[in-house]
């Protein structure tokens, strides 16, 4: 919980800015929104810079976390202090006050991302992975039986797992169907098959391309 904070907090402030203060550059609301958005933007810049320097899974996680903490903690402290100051100023402005209170109430959770390199300061990646399921949700409603819905769920899981592992999902699905057909037509027993060999992270692009040409 909490690593989606900057995305949600930024959205709340941005909505206020666009709806209420964008055309009022002399207002305190304009200043508050721009300052908050600027501080959150710096967190994104820090993350982008550090990720770009990180060569891959073999990089030094301790060094990455130390650099992130050193650079991001002052920004987080400034964000929290500024939000505390400005929320008092905007008590009569309901929408902006709620957005600032959200920042203050969730600040403790945001800091959790500093402890793990697997977390980021938002959940944009996770939302991106959920989007295909959301897009296909209407199609899923037409599964006429429970078994049909379960089959659809399994298919989506297979396809999305392939995508996450940088496998072309169409090639991967054909590869799986071809291999499973061969196994089913043989005398081999399922318990004797090493199914891990078919996991997308254990396959090469060349194997998938060969499957397409078969």
C-alpha positions as CSV (number, residue, x, y, z in Angstrom):
1,X,0.0,0.0,0.0
2,X,1.1,3.5,-0.6
3,X,3.4,3.2,-3.7
4,X,0.5,4.5,-5.8
5,X,0.6,7.7,-3.7
6,X,2.4,10.1,-6.0
7,X,0.1,9.2,-8.9
8,X,-3.1,9.7,-6.9
9,X,-1.8,12.7,-5.1
10,X,-0.6,14.3,-8.3
11,X,-3.9,13.7,-9.9
12,X,-5.8,15.3,-7.0
13,X,-3.7,18.4,-7.2
14,X,-3.7,18.6,-11.0
15,X,-7.5,18.3,-11.1
16,X,-7.7,21.3,-8.7
17,X,-5.2,23.2,-10.7
18,X,-7.0,22.6,-14.0
19,X,-10.5,23.1,-12.7
20,X,-10.0,26.1,-10.4
21,X,-6.6,27.9,-10.6
22,X,-5.2,27.5,-14.1
23,X,-6.6,30.8,-15.2
24,X,-5.8,32.5,-11.9
25,X,-2.0,32.8,-11.9
26,X,-2.0,35.4,-9.1
27,X,-3.9,33.2,-6.7
28,X,-2.5,31.2,-3.7
29,X,-4.2,28.1,-5.2
30,X,-2.2,28.5,-8.4
31,X,1.1,28.7,-6.3
32,X,0.2,25.8,-4.1
33,X,-0.7,23.5,-7.0
34,X,2.4,24.4,-9.0
35,X,4.7,23.9,-6.1
36,X,3.2,20.5,-5.1
37,X,3.3,19.3,-8.7
38,X,6.9,20.5,-9.0
39,X,8.0,18.6,-5.9
40,X,6.3,15.4,-7.1
41,X,7.9,15.9,-10.5
42,X,11.3,15.9,-8.8
43,X,10.5,12.5,-7.3
44,X,9.8,11.1,-10.8
45,X,13.0,12.7,-12.1
46,X,15.1,11.1,-9.4
47,X,13.5,7.7,-10.0
48,X,14.0,8.0,-13.8
49,X,17.6,9.1,-13.5
50,X,18.5,6.3,-11.0
51,X,16.7,3.6,-13.0
52,X,18.5,4.7,-16.2
53,X,21.9,4.3,-14.5
54,X,21.0,0.8,-13.1
55,X,22.4,-1.8,-15.5
56,X,20.0,-4.6,-14.6
57,X,19.2,-7.3,-12.1
58,X,22.9,-7.7,-11.2
59,X,23.3,-4.1,-10.0
60,X,24.0,-3.2,-6.4
61,X,20.6,-2.8,-4.8
62,X,22.1,-1.3,-1.6
63,X,23.8,1.4,-3.6
64,X,20.6,2.1,-5.6
65,X,18.6,2.4,-2.4
66,X,21.2,4.6,-0.7
67,X,21.2,7.0,-3.7
68,X,17.4,7.1,-3.9
69,X,17.1,7.7,-0.2
70,X,19.7,10.5,-0.2
71,X,18.0,12.3,-3.1
72,X,14.3,11.6,-2.4
73,X,14.1,12.1,1.3
74,X,14.7,15.9,1.2
75,X,12.0,16.2,-1.5
76,X,9.6,14.2,0.6
77,X,10.3,16.3,3.7
78,X,9.8,19.5,1.7
79,X,6.5,18.1,0.2
80,X,5.2,17.2,3.7
81,X,6.2,20.5,5.3
82,X,4.8,22.6,2.4
83,X,1.5,20.6,2.4
84,X,1.1,21.2,6.2
85,X,1.6,24.9,5.7
86,X,-0.7,25.3,2.7
87,X,-3.6,23.2,4.0
88,X,-4.1,25.8,6.8
89,X,-4.2,28.5,4.1
90,X,-6.8,26.7,2.0
91,X,-9.3,25.6,4.7
92,X,-12.1,27.3,2.8
93,X,-11.3,25.6,-0.5
94,X,-12.8,22.1,-0.2
95,X,-11.3,20.4,-3.2
96,X,-7.8,21.6,-2.6
97,X,-8.0,21.1,1.1
98,X,-9.0,17.4,0.5
99,X,-6.1,16.9,-1.9
100,X,-3.6,18.4,0.5
101,X,-5.0,16.3,3.4
102,X,-4.6,13.2,1.2
103,X,-0.9,13.9,0.8
104,X,-0.5,14.4,4.6
105,X,-2.5,11.3,5.5
106,X,-0.7,9.0,3.1
107,X,2.9,10.4,3.5
108,X,3.9,7.6,5.8
109,X,3.0,5.0,3.3
110,X,4.8,6.7,0.4
111,X,8.1,6.4,2.3
112,X,7.8,2.6,2.1
113,X,9.0,2.7,-1.5
114,X,12.4,3.9,-0.3
115,X,13.0,0.5,1.3
116,X,12.8,-1.7,-1.8
117,X,14.1,-1.4,-5.3
118,X,11.1,-3.4,-6.6
119,X,8.8,-0.5,-5.6
120,X,8.5,2.8,-7.3
121,X,6.9,6.1,-6.3
122,X,3.7,5.3,-8.2
123,X,1.8,2.3,-9.6
124,X,1.7,3.3,-13.3
125,X,3.3,0.0,-14.3
126,X,0.7,-2.0,-12.4
127,X,-2.2,0.0,-13.8
128,X,-0.8,-0.6,-17.3
129,X,-0.9,-4.4,-16.7
130,X,-4.4,-4.2,-15.4
131,X,-5.6,-2.2,-18.5
132,X,-6.0,-5.2,-20.8
133,X,-8.3,-6.9,-18.3
134,X,-10.3,-3.8,-18.0
135,X,-10.6,-3.4,-21.7
136,X,-11.7,-7.0,-22.1
137,X,-14.1,-6.9,-19.1
138,X,-17.2,-6.5,-21.3
139,X,-16.2,-9.5,-23.4
140,X,-15.8,-11.5,-20.2
141,X,-19.4,-10.9,-19.3
142,X,-20.5,-13.0,-22.2
143,X,-19.0,-16.2,-20.8
144,X,-22.2,-18.2,-20.5
145,X,-20.9,-20.7,-17.9
146,X,-18.6,-20.7,-14.9
147,X,-16.3,-23.0,-16.8
148,X,-16.2,-20.6,-19.7
149,X,-15.3,-17.7,-17.4
150,X,-12.6,-19.8,-15.8
151,X,-11.2,-20.7,-19.2
152,X,-11.2,-17.0,-20.2
153,X,-9.3,-16.1,-17.0
154,X,-6.7,-18.8,-17.6
155,X,-6.2,-17.6,-21.2
156,X,-5.7,-14.0,-20.1
157,X,-3.3,-15.0,-17.4
158,X,-1.2,-16.9,-20.0
159,X,-1.2,-14.1,-22.4
160,X,-0.3,-11.4,-19.8
161,X,2.5,-13.5,-18.3
162,X,4.0,-13.8,-21.8
163,X,3.7,-10.0,-22.3
164,X,5.4,-9.3,-18.9
165,X,8.3,-11.6,-19.9
166,X,8.7,-9.8,-23.2
167,X,7.3,-12.8,-25.3
168,X,5.1,-12.1,-28.2
169,X,1.8,-13.5,-26.8
170,X,0.6,-14.7,-30.2
171,X,3.8,-16.7,-30.8
172,X,3.8,-17.9,-27.2
173,X,0.2,-19.2,-27.4
174,X,1.0,-21.1,-30.6
175,X,4.1,-22.5,-29.1
176,X,2.2,-23.8,-26.1
177,X,-0.7,-25.2,-28.2
178,X,1.7,-27.0,-30.5
179,X,3.8,-28.5,-27.7
180,X,0.7,-29.5,-25.6
181,X,-0.9,-31.2,-28.7
182,X,2.3,-33.2,-29.2
183,X,2.3,-34.3,-25.5
184,X,-1.4,-35.2,-25.6
185,X,-1.0,-37.3,-28.7
186,X,1.9,-39.2,-27.1
187,X,1.9,-41.8,-24.4
188,X,3.6,-39.4,-21.9
189,X,1.9,-38.8,-18.6
190,X,1.3,-35.3,-17.4
191,X,3.1,-35.9,-14.1
192,X,6.3,-37.0,-16.0
193,X,6.5,-33.8,-18.1
194,X,8.8,-30.9,-17.0
195,X,6.2,-28.1,-17.5
196,X,8.7,-25.5,-16.4
197,X,10.4,-25.7,-19.8
198,X,7.3,-24.0,-21.3
199,X,7.4,-21.0,-19.0
200,X,8.0,-17.8,-21.0
201,X,11.1,-16.8,-19.1
202,X,12.7,-20.1,-20.1
203,X,12.1,-19.6,-23.8
204,X,14.2,-17.7,-26.4
205,X,12.8,-15.6,-29.2
206,X,14.3,-18.1,-31.6
207,X,12.2,-20.9,-30.2
208,X,9.1,-18.9,-30.6
209,X,9.9,-17.9,-34.1
210,X,10.6,-21.6,-35.0
211,X,7.2,-22.5,-33.6
212,X,5.5,-20.0,-35.9
213,X,7.3,-21.5,-38.9
214,X,6.4,-25.1,-38.0
